[in-house]
């Protein structure tokens, strides 16, 4: 249900290439790839066991995505193309707030979306909302409240 709601919000967005930071099972990255077969999709996940899950799930759905078993750091992101979309799952799970680094990495005109559940994650999405704009939608499903932040990075014109 929640993945379907998130994907419905993303369906109208321009662009192809995406990065799923804190990819977990890889479901968002895989679904993006299935709806946009020409996209380059990168699932970044620091936990090895989750990377195996992403690999199995991608194989099961015949989704050709790149899986990176590292913590999202600037040195890793600098090796990848700037994405049109970044999905940041569980923003309260990391020790540091990744939004400033991810926002810099996002292509001009690109979109960032995130689901926050924990107190730390909700505080971080509210801080990101204040810094970068966008909207927060509060979703209550299965007794778990999620704060979903969606924002578009301004395009630069020459």
Secondary structure, 3 states (H helix, E strand, C coil): CHHHHHHHHHCCCCCCCEEEECCCCCHHHHHHHHHCCCCCEEEECCCHHHHHHHHHHHHHCCCCCEEECCCCCHHHHCCCCCCCEEEEECCCCCCCCCHHHHHHHCCCCCEEEEEECCHHHHHHHHHHHHHHCCEEEEEEECCEEEEEEEEECCCCCC
